[in-house]
Amino acid sequence: MKKLYEQLPGRICTWYAQNRRELPWRGTRDPYLVWVSEIMLQQTRVEAVKPYYTRFTEELPDVEALAACPEDRLLKLWEGLGYYSRVRHMQEAARLLVQEQAPEGKAALPDDPAALRRLPGIGSYTAGAIASIAYQIRVPAVDGNVLRILARLQADERDVRKASVKHEAESRLQEALQSCSAPGDFNQGMMDLGAGVCLPKVQPLCEACPLADLCEAHRQEKETSFPVRSKAKDRRIEQRTILLIRDGDRVVLTRRPAKGLLAGLYEFPNLPGFKSRQEVLQTAEAMDLQPLYIRELDRAKHLFSHVEWQMCGYEIRIAGFTSAGTRAAAPWFLAEIEQMEKEYPIPSAYKAYAKYLQ
């Protein structure tokens, strides 16, 4: 086992030098930029992240800018990436760094993996990625890609969801990296190998793999049998009725609570369950609105990590609004559609209904 791990850094670094992906965040050792890219890449496809990374880092180029960014603007920059707690934790960490380091100069992320892990939103994987790529600290960055590669190499039948399996992988890779001159290249190489060669759920491209001759699953021709994972819990189903209430160039918005799912984001008014046309009209009347007409919209669904929203929708046209709340106090308010698109962070869960405003 030890000999297997000892061979990994040399092989992976050599392969990475010839096969590395060209990505907007590659080639930098700025710990802030590495941090932003790694947080964005959590549970999000690389191609989806690229434009977000460029826009985000152009507007918020360093820790101080992130710490000072107004909440609505921060969430708007993140709009569509999902898992908004990620960017909230980033700003919380940035503010802690500014608070601790501002008297001494420009705020920066620490180079110690343990100190990184103490910051909000940074776990062992992200700490390892930042420390190794930005500071060349010999520490591994173990995520699902790495666990899949290691499980196949060893034909390991243990459940990769267990913390003990990850801890063992981190410990063995930590030891193997002590003689590695480019730990950042090794960790990025493992990421690229898992993303492009040792593929999940389908037959991996073993003919292109620099570790094929070491791989026990490949020898047994059982590559897709690994890794072994316990079954995830089924998502809870929630049915919702979405109300698109507008008078032409304006639309009604509400703001979600400060805590919980999609905390603090803006949304269209919605009701629990699937409501009938008559029930929706009664809701509009309770809002002191006078509908001109109502039409039913297509159904849609959106998947969160533990919840599935099944949605129906109605567009309600209003001649004009006689009253409306303010963002600070009332349950709903009016927004210009053009202003909404530029300023208000709307979750991608509502994408299927926002298109009707175009």
HUCOR-V943553 format. One record per backbone hydrogen bond with DSSP energy under -0.5 kcal/mol. NH is the residue of the N-H (numbers start at 0). CO is the residue of the C=O. E is the energy in kcal/mol with one decimal. If there is no record, write none. Layout:
BEGIN
NH/CO/E
NH/CO/E
END
This chain:
BEGIN
4/0/-2.0
5/1/-2.2
6/2/-1.2
6/3/-0.7
7/3/-0.7
7/4/-0.9
8/4/-0.6
10/6/-1.7
11/7/-2.9
12/8/-2.5
13/9/-1.9
14/10/-2.4
15/11/-2.9
16/12/-1.9
17/13/-0.8
17/14/-0.8
18/14/-1.5
19/15/-1.6
22/20/-0.8
25/22/-1.8
27/24/-0.9
30/28/-0.6
33/29/-2.4
34/30/-2.4
35/31/-2.6
36/32/-2.2
37/33/-2.5
38/34/-2.4
39/35/-2.4
40/36/-2.0
41/37/-0.6
41/38/-1.0
43/40/-1.4
48/44/-1.6
49/45/-1.7
50/46/-0.5
51/47/-0.6
52/48/-2.9
53/49/-2.0
54/50/-2.2
55/51/-3.0
56/52/-2.5
57/53/-1.6
58/54/-1.7
59/55/-2.9
65/61/-2.0
66/62/-2.5
67/63/-1.8
68/64/-0.8
68/65/-0.7
73/69/-2.5
74/70/-2.7
75/71/-1.9
76/72/-2.3
77/73/-1.1
78/74/-0.7
78/75/-0.7
80/77/-2.6
81/77/-0.5
85/82/-2.1
87/83/-1.8
88/84/-2.5
89/85/-1.9
90/86/-2.2
91/87/-2.2
92/88/-2.6
93/89/-2.7
94/90/-2.5
95/91/-1.8
96/92/-2.4
97/93/-2.5
98/94/-2.4
99/95/-2.3
100/96/-2.6
101/97/-2.7
103/100/-1.8
104/100/-0.8
104/101/-1.1
112/110/-0.6
115/111/-2.3
116/112/-2.2
117/113/-0.7
117/114/-0.5
118/115/-1.7
121/118/-1.7
122/120/-0.6
126/122/-2.5
127/123/-2.1
128/124/-2.4
129/125/-2.6
130/126/-2.5
131/127/-2.2
132/128/-2.5
133/129/-2.2
134/129/-0.8
134/130/-0.9
135/131/-0.8
136/130/-2.2
138/136/-2.0
142/140/-0.7
146/142/-2.5
147/143/-2.1
148/144/-2.1
149/145/-2.6
150/146/-2.4
151/147/-2.1
152/148/-2.5
153/149/-1.8
154/150/-0.7
155/150/-2.4
156/154/-0.5
159/157/-0.5
159/227/-2.6
161/158/-1.7
164/161/-0.7
165/161/-1.4
166/162/-2.7
167/163/-2.0
168/164/-2.0
169/165/-2.6
170/166/-2.2
171/167/-2.5
172/168/-2.5
173/169/-2.3
174/170/-1.8
175/171/-2.1
176/172/-2.1
177/174/-1.1
178/175/-0.8
179/176/-2.0
183/131/-0.7
185/181/-2.0
186/182/-2.5
187/183/-2.3
188/184/-2.5
189/185/-2.4
190/186/-1.8
191/187/-2.5
192/188/-2.6
193/189/-2.3
194/190/-2.0
195/191/-2.3
196/192/-2.2
197/192/-2.9
198/196/-2.0
204/196/-2.6
205/203/-1.6
207/204/-1.9
208/205/-1.5
211/208/-1.1
213/210/-1.7
214/210/-0.7
214/211/-1.0
215/152/-2.2
215/213/-0.6
216/151/-2.4
218/214/-1.9
219/215/-2.1
220/217/-1.0
221/216/-3.0
224/221/-1.7
225/222/-1.4
227/155/-0.5
227/157/-0.6
235/305/-2.7
237/307/-2.9
239/309/-2.5
240/270/-2.8
241/239/-0.5
241/311/-3.0
242/268/-3.0
243/241/-0.6
243/313/-3.2
244/242/-0.9
245/243/-0.6
245/315/-2.4
246/249/-1.5
247/249/-0.5
248/246/-0.5
250/334/-2.4
251/244/-2.4
252/332/-2.7
253/266/-2.8
255/264/-3.1
262/259/-1.4
263/256/-2.3
264/261/-1.8
265/344/-2.2
266/253/-2.5
270/240/-2.3
272/238/-3.7
274/272/-0.7
279/275/-2.1
280/276/-2.1
281/277/-2.0
282/278/-1.7
283/279/-2.2
284/280/-2.2
285/281/-1.9
286/282/-1.0
286/283/-0.5
287/284/-1.8
288/283/-1.9
290/288/-0.6
291/316/-3.7
292/316/-1.0
294/314/-2.2
296/312/-3.2
299/310/-2.3
301/308/-2.1
303/301/-0.5
303/306/-3.3
307/235/-3.0
308/301/-2.9
309/237/-3.0
309/307/-0.6
310/299/-3.5
310/308/-0.5
311/239/-2.1
312/296/-0.7
313/241/-2.4
314/294/-2.6
315/243/-2.9
315/313/-0.5
316/292/-2.3
316/314/-0.5
317/245/-2.8
318/289/-0.9
321/319/-0.5
324/331/-1.0
329/325/-1.8
332/252/-2.3
334/250/-2.2
336/248/-2.8
339/335/-2.9
340/336/-2.1
341/337/-1.2
342/338/-2.9
343/338/-0.6
343/339/-1.1
344/342/-0.6
345/343/-0.7
346/265/-0.8
349/346/-1.9
350/347/-1.9
352/349/-1.5
353/349/-2.6
354/350/-1.4
355/352/-1.3
356/353/-1.9
357/354/-1.3
END
